[in-house]
Amino acid sequence: MENTRKFFANIRPLQFLVAVFTCLTLLFSSAYPAFAIGSYKSTPSEGETSLNQIQKETDKVASSKAGNPDLEESQAKTRKGLNSVQGSADKNKMKRPSNSQSATTVQDKVEGFLENVTGN
């Protein structure tokens, strides 16, 4: 009985450190997504222009007496941009083969990591 008391008395500081480490891990893991937001700097009105244009198109279709646009009209709008609603808004922000040639693939990253680990 005396030995178990000594054992738990010696373990108590370790239990405290484990509890503190666990609390800090939970705190920082829940705050990490908020830190990621800070890496993208934008102005509040940045998305407003494209949204206003989309709203104008929506209002125009909704107030039209003809009702829904026909297939040819929808296809013509789609050919102008990304889709018939968004048009070409934010087209320059999208990833596509023409602007992603210098990107590193996951396979390249894994191969580089394995080369670093194994030393080959």
FENQUI-V661899 format. One record per residue. N is the residue number from 1. PHI is phi in degrees with one decimal (* if undefined). D_FIRST is the distance of its C-alpha to the first C-alpha in Angstrom with 2 decimals. Layout:
{{N,PHI,D_FIRST} {N,PHI,D_FIRST}}
//
This chain:
{{1,*,0.00} {2,-65.3,3.79} {3,-66.8,5.41} {4,-68.0,5.36} {5,-65.1,6.53} {6,-64.5,8.88} {7,-62.8,9.99} {8,-68.7,10.96} {9,-67.3,12.48} {10,-76.4,14.48} {11,-82.7,15.54} {12,-53.7,16.82} {13,-63.7,20.18} {14,-67.3,20.72} {15,-61.8,20.27} {16,-62.8,22.80} {17,-65.1,25.19} {18,-63.9,25.10} {19,-63.8,25.89} {20,-64.6,28.70} {21,-60.9,30.09} {22,-64.0,30.17} {23,-63.4,31.96} {24,-65.2,34.43} {25,-62.2,35.13} {26,-63.5,35.93} {27,-63.3,38.10} {28,-73.0,40.10} {29,-70.9,40.52} {30,-80.9,41.97} {31,-89.7,44.20} {32,-60.0,45.53} {33,-59.8,48.32} {34,-67.8,49.62} {35,-68.4,49.96} {36,-67.0,51.97} {37,-64.8,54.50} {38,-66.4,55.36} {39,-75.9,56.73} {40,-104.2,59.69} {41,-99.5,62.08} {42,-145.1,64.60} {43,-98.6,66.75} {44,-61.3,66.44} {45,-90.8,70.04} {46,-60.8,69.65} {47,-87.8,69.28} {48,-66.8,71.64} {49,-62.2,74.86} {50,-67.2,74.10} {51,-67.9,72.66} {52,-63.8,75.81} {53,-65.3,77.96} {54,-63.8,75.98} {55,-65.1,76.35} {56,-63.1,80.12} {57,-63.4,80.44} {58,-64.5,78.48} {59,-63.0,80.66} {60,-64.1,83.77} {61,-68.2,82.87} {62,-67.8,81.76} {63,-87.4,84.98} {64,-69.1,87.19} {65,-75.4,89.45} {66,-74.5,89.45} {67,89.6,85.79} {68,-68.7,83.59} {69,-68.1,84.89} {70,-78.8,86.40} {71,-61.1,85.07} {72,-62.8,87.41} {73,-65.1,86.53} {74,-64.1,82.77} {75,-65.7,83.23} {76,-64.0,85.35} {77,-67.0,82.67} {78,-66.0,79.99} {79,-65.9,82.04} {80,-73.7,82.19} {81,-150.6,78.46} {82,-74.4,75.02} {83,-158.3,75.70} {84,-70.9,78.12} {85,-91.2,75.96} {86,-77.8,74.41} {87,65.0,77.48} {88,-103.1,76.89} {89,-63.6,74.45} {90,60.8,71.59} {91,-63.6,73.07} {92,-71.7,72.51} {93,-89.4,68.75} {94,-79.9,68.30} {95,-86.2,67.19} {96,-148.2,69.81} {97,-57.0,70.88} {98,-68.8,73.47} {99,-113.3,70.99} {100,-122.3,67.93} {101,-66.1,69.31} {102,-90.1,67.08} {103,-70.8,63.88} {104,-94.1,61.09} {105,-78.7,60.02} {106,-62.8,56.45} {107,-62.1,57.33} {108,-63.8,58.53} {109,-63.9,55.37} {110,-66.2,53.16} {111,-61.7,55.38} {112,-62.8,55.21} {113,-63.1,51.43} {114,-65.5,51.20} {115,-65.1,53.71} {116,-65.6,51.64} {117,-69.9,48.43} {118,-83.5,50.08} {119,81.8,52.49} {120,-90.8,55.57}}
//
